[in-house]
Amino acid sequence: MAKIEIDDFLELVRNRRSIRNLKPDPVPDEVIEKILEAARWAMSGANGQPWEFIVVKDPETRAKIGALYEANWRAIYAIETSRAEDLKHQGFTTLPTGIPGFANAPVFVVVCADPRTYMATVLIAYLFDGEGGPKATYLKNVANATFMLQLATAASGLASQWVSVDRSLEGKLKALLEVPHELEIHTIVPIGYPAYKRPRPYRRKLEEIVHREKYDPSKYRTEEDIVAYVRHLRKTSRPAYKRPSGETWA
Ligand SMILES: Cc1cc2nc3c(=O)[nH]c(=O)nc-3n(C[C@H](O)[C@H](O)[C@H](O)COP(=O)(O)O)c2cc1C
């Protein structure tokens, strides 16, 4: 196996970006197949592999998905307005309008998953004392495949966005894509060439998040620290959601 230098890998990881507006230019099918192949190799608890992917290239279907997503913005925004101004989510300080930037992408990979595969894991994980609650392992499994898709996209010189699908949108998407009742839709991953460039966003420093041998209490954050942290996050990442026109991408 050809060895990948760790510094090259780090470069890839650091330079992968969530891009919220993609060019409509087509992407070769072979590249999409390799991206899907990478996702197939994601880790999952007990190798349960809950993921299934719907590759959507049809322009009409993509437009319908974009419109369904846009219709969801009003509800997200309405709830976000109840927060203090400096704590509102970056994408919803104003009501986003128009076609979502991701809808321009030539390909969407819709990440579906089958919760019944959870049966593969140890019983304790979903009966009562699982890591992080009853559905945790299953959700981590799906997230791993979603991230793998996006890392492979970046490795292919392309860009993507993690478009979360909430439950009300999920129902409409399932009907549109004829997904069986037992499966869930978690995320839409549009893939294409980036329509703009973004600098690296803020990340917490390594010394803030790494403890050596034992938890270092000097790094413990109080609730006030966390509120201040979210304020800081909002400030640093707001530009990532701004369109050149000043409006918001979501
Ligand atoms: C569980 C999860 C949900 C996310 N949901 C969305 C989303 O709905 N829309 C979006 O634009 N980005 C979403 N993101 C992407 C994050 O906003 C993004 O990773 C973060 O701001 C850091 O930016 P970067 O990916 O460019 O490093 C999500 C990421 C994760 C892991």
The ligand as a Tripos MOL2 file, in Angstrom:
@<TRIPOS>MOLECULE
LIG
   31    33     1     0     0
SMALL
NO_CHARGES

@<TRIPOS>ATOM
      1 C1        -23.6290   16.9410   13.0670 C.3       1 LIG1
      2 C2        -23.3360   18.1060   12.1430 C.ar      1 LIG1
      3 C3        -24.3640   18.8690   11.6410 C.ar      1 LIG1
      4 C4        -24.1170   19.9270   10.7650 C.ar      1 LIG1
      5 N1        -25.1720   20.5910   10.1800 N.ar      1 LIG1
      6 C5        -24.9130   21.5520    9.2620 C.ar      1 LIG1
      7 C6        -25.9900   22.1610    8.5480 C.ar      1 LIG1
      8 O1        -27.1580   21.8130    8.6950 O.2       1 LIG1
      9 N2        -25.6820   23.1430    7.6520 N.ar      1 LIG1
     10 C7        -24.3810   23.5320    7.4220 C.ar      1 LIG1
     11 O2        -24.1570   24.4030    6.6020 O.2       1 LIG1
     12 N3        -23.3490   22.9560    8.0710 N.ar      1 LIG1
     13 C8        -23.5730   21.9800    8.9820 C.ar      1 LIG1
     14 N4        -22.5190   21.3510    9.6100 N.ar      1 LIG1
     15 C9        -21.1310   21.7800    9.3030 C.3       1 LIG1
     16 C10       -20.5440   22.6540   10.4180 C.3       1 LIG1
     17 O3        -21.2150   23.8850   10.5090 O.3       1 LIG1
     18 C11       -19.0450   22.8620   10.1160 C.3       1 LIG1
     19 O4        -18.3970   21.6190   10.0980 O.3       1 LIG1
     20 C12       -18.3800   23.7890   11.1300 C.3       1 LIG1
     21 O5        -18.9460   25.0690   11.1040 O.3       1 LIG1
     22 C13       -16.8730   23.8920   10.9110 C.3       1 LIG1
     23 O6        -16.5910   24.3600    9.6030 O.3       1 LIG1
     24 P1        -15.7220   23.4840    8.5690 P.3       1 LIG1
     25 O7        -16.5080   22.2360    8.2520 O.co2     1 LIG1
     26 O8        -15.5420   24.3510    7.3470 O.co2     1 LIG1
     27 O9        -14.4100   23.1580    9.2210 O.co2     1 LIG1
     28 C14       -22.7680   20.2730   10.4570 C.ar      1 LIG1
     29 C15       -21.7080   19.4950   10.9640 C.ar      1 LIG1
     30 C16       -21.9900   18.4010   11.7780 C.ar      1 LIG1
     31 C17       -20.8400   17.5340   12.2610 C.3       1 LIG1
@<TRIPOS>BOND
     1     1     2 1
     2     2     3 ar
     3     2    30 ar
     4     3     4 ar
     5     4     5 ar
     6     4    28 ar
     7     5     6 ar
     8     6     7 ar
     9     6    13 1
    10     7     8 2
    11     7     9 ar
    12     9    10 ar
    13    10    11 2
    14    10    12 ar
    15    12    13 ar
    16    13    14 ar
    17    14    15 1
    18    14    28 ar
    19    15    16 1
    20    16    17 1
    21    16    18 1
    22    18    19 1
    23    18    20 1
    24    20    21 1
    25    20    22 1
    26    22    23 1
    27    23    24 1
    28    24    25 2
    29    24    26 1
    30    24    27 1
    31    28    29 ar
    32    29    30 ar
    33    30    31 1
@<TRIPOS>SUBSTRUCTURE
     1 LIG1         1 GROUP 0 **** ****
